[in-house]
Amino acid sequence: MALDPKWAEEFQRRFDEERHKIGRFNVLLCGKTGAGKSTLINAIFGADVAPTGNGVPVTLATEYFAHPRLPIGVFDTQGFETGESGDRILARLEAEIATRRSQPISEQVHVVWYVVRSGDRRFEDSQARFVAGLASTGVPVIVVLSQVAVRDGHIHPDALELAAAIASRGLPTRPASAPILTNARVDPWVTPELFGLHDLLDATAEVIPASVRAALEAAQRIDLQRKRRRARLTIRTATTAAAGTCAVPLPIADAAALFPVQMGMLAAISAAYGVPTPSSRLVQAFGGIMMATGASTVGRYLAGTIVGLVPGAGTVTGYVIKASVASSVTLAMGYAWMAVNERLVGMNADEAEAFLASDGVKDAFLEAFRGAWSERKRLRKELDQDPPA
């Protein structure tokens, strides 16, 4: 028996609504040809965030990519050089930034990453003027030193010297005048691991508008802790709502009253994790999980969860659901769905779609649910320790 189509449609609506609430984070990439702008953006946000050749032209030598499933947009200046062409591009970018400032926040430019290849070993006056010009628009500018050679934890002296030279100019960059040193591509001969990406993510989160930080956290792929914190806030809100629904013990037959709370929680968690797959696949997985937990009909949903997954819970008495049970089951569901989403964000789009269409997603959810149920007291303390949003 399939899940009632109206609930599948409602989950789709909730998920789309949550993604809309998160909005979109927009970054403007600038720098010379070969600076590694696309490599940098893809290392932080995923392999297909900054493809070449598919963008919508915005201004001279600049294209805009709005990812179809992640809450991120990228303005890519495609490797302009300095000098006269750089002056023309700067003027057009200043006009574009000004025009977008009157548009909704999701259409505005939120930060500029000016990328300098460390191997260039110099930072020209024209580059400094370009950075200062962009900063004068009011959009925060971060200078990023890319392709920094690191061996055994030691940064190449030339990169340190270049970083110091840039910092000495005292440019109006944020959060400080010193550049962020990064390496976004593993090279076993030079840099065997990624470097500085978390520093760039932290700096970006610090300077962008608070209203788009959720989009940045959802889109990025390198810091699961940021996603977990936001997901836990969602779970804490949902567990409180579930307990409130059952403040007066709820008859099992009326368990459907909890369904919207838990469904909304799952949708919000997926939005917070920025799952890189079509929402239709998530709806399919949602239906499969509801069936696996005994939800062939909404009225049997919570009862099936408790009886089938947590035998001997001992808190369903007289065919009623107490607030503590509703809250604990909601908590376990939230943590189980977090576990599923953490697997998904480690996959590419094709892998994620295949996983969601398989029985593996149900198995992963049920295993994580049982684990969260057994650890519910510890997990509740974890929720209580999180700071408010």
C-alpha positions, -999 to +999 in steps of 0.1 A: +000+000+000+014+034-010+016+065+011-014+087+006-005+110-024-017+141-005+011+135+020+037+131-007+025+163-022+026+180+012+062+169+018+071+183-017+054+216-008+072+218+026+106+210+011+102+236-016+090+261+010+120+254+032+144+259+003+127+291-006+131+303+030+168+296+029+172+317-002+204+318-022+240+328-015+258+347-043+295+350-047+314+371-072+347+355-084+374+378-097+410+371-106+434+366-135+433+337-159+445+305-143+440+317-107+420+286-099+386+303-092+364+274-104+386+249-086+382+268-054+344+272-057+339+236-066+361+223-038+339+241-012+305+237-028+307+206-050+320+194-083+294+211-106+288+244-090+310+264-114+310+247-147+324+265-177+305+276-208+269+273-193+264+306-176+241+334-184+260+365-195+257+394-170+282+420-181+314+422-201+333+389-196+311+379-167+286+351-164+261+341-137+255+305-127+225+297-104+227+261-093+194+243-101+193+224-067+218+241-044+212+276-028+242+292-045+248+315-074+282+323-088+293+354-108+324+343-127+346+370-144+362+342-163+398+352-159+401+389-169+435+405-170+443+438-154+448+471-172+423+488-195+400+457-198+400+454-160+389+490-156+360+484-180+350+453-162+352+470-128+329+498-140+303+473-152+306+452-121+300+483-099+269+490-120+257+454-117+262+454-079+243+487-076+214+475-097+211+442-078+211+461-045+175+471-051+164+436-058+155+408-033+184+397-011+187+364-030+195+383-061+222+405-046+259+400-046+269+390-010+307+387-012+336+390-036+364+365-037+394+381-054+416+352-062+454+356-066+475+326-077+504+323-052+527+312-080+524+347-096+546+359-067+534+395-070+503+417-065+501+446-089+490+481-083+462+476-108+449+446-088+450+467-057+429+494-074+404+468-086+400+453-051+396+488-036+370+497-063+350+466-055+352+473-018+339+508-024+305+493-035+299+481+001+301+445-008+327+427+014+358+417-005+380+388+005+414+383-011+422+346-015+456+333-022+452+301-042+473+271-051+495+277-020+522+250-018+522+232+016+544+204+026+543+187+061+523+216+074+548+242+062+536+269+038+560+278+010+580+310+019+571+326-014+534+323-005+540+338+029+560+367+014+532+374-011+505+373+016+525+398+037+530+421+007+492+421+001+484+427+037+509+456+039+488+475+014+461+479+040+433+473+015+397+477+027+391+439+026+372+419+051+374+405+077+411+417+076+436+431+051+455+399+051+445+373+024+432+339+031+458+312+020+442+282+003+449+251-018+418+235-034+435+207-054+454+178-040+489+174-055+509+145-040+541+162-050+533+196-034+502+196-013+489+162-003+457+176+012+433+206+009+443+236+028+427+268+041+392+261+028+376+262+062+393+295+069+377+309+037+343+295+047+346+310+082+356+344+069+328+344+043+302+335+070+315+363+091+311+391+065+279+382+046+244+393+056+230+371+084+199+364+062+220+344+037+241+324+061+217+295+061+221+293+023+259+294+026+257+266+052+234+245+031+254+249-001+289+243+013+303+207+014+333+209+037+319+216+072+292+192+084+291+208+118+275+239+104+248+218+088+243+197+120+238+228+142+210+241+120+194+207+117+195+203+155+177+236+159+150+223+136+148+191+156+146+210+189+117+230+176+099+200+163+103+180+195+088+208+215+059+211+191+053+173+192+053+174+230+028+202+229+006+183+206+005+155+231+004+177+263-029+159+268-022+123+260-033+117+224-053+087+214-034+064+189-062+069+165-054+106+164-017+101+157-021+119+124-019+152+144+018+146+148+025+138+112+027+174+099+052+184+126+075+155+118+071+159+080+080+195+082+110+187+103+123+162+077+118+187+049+136+215+069+166+192+076+170+183+040+169+219+030+195+227+057+218+200+044+215+212+008+209+178-007+221+180-044+192+160-059+158+168-073+131+171-047+110+144-064+137+119-053+134+131-017+096+127-019+101+091-031+125+084-002+101+100+023+073+078+011+094+047+014+105+056+049+070+062+061+060+028+048+090+012+065+079+027+098+044+013+095+029+044+079+007+027+052-020+049+066-013+082+084-036+071+113-012+041+121+019+061+116+032+068+151+018+036+165+036+016+139+068+035+146+067+027+183+056-009+181+078-018+151+110+001+160+111+005+197+095-026+212+092-024+250+093+014+251+067+011+278+053+046+273+022+038+252-004+029+277-042+028+273-038+034+236-026+069+241+006+087+232+022+108+259+041+139+253+075+123+262+069+096+237+059+120+209+089+141+216+114+112+218+102+096+186+103+129+168+139+134+181+149+099+169+133+106+135+152+139+131+186+124+140+179+094+117+171+118+088+202+138+096+223+106+091+207+100+058+213+135+046+250+133+057+254+104+034+237+122+006+259+153+008+290+131+004+277+119-029+275+134-063+240+141-078+238+108-097+249+088-066+224+106-044+195+099-068+204+062-070+207+060-032+173+077-026+156+054-051+170+022-034+161+003-003+194+015+011+179+048+022+152+030+042+178+007+058+200+036+067+171+055+082+159+026+103+194+017+116+200+054+126+165+056+141+172+027+164+205+041+174+191+075+181+163+060+202+188+042+224+208+074+227+178+097+231+187+110+266+222+120+254+209+135+222+184+156+241+212+170+262+230+178+229+200+197+217+197+216+249+234+227+247+230+243+213+228+281+213+196+296+199+194+305+162 
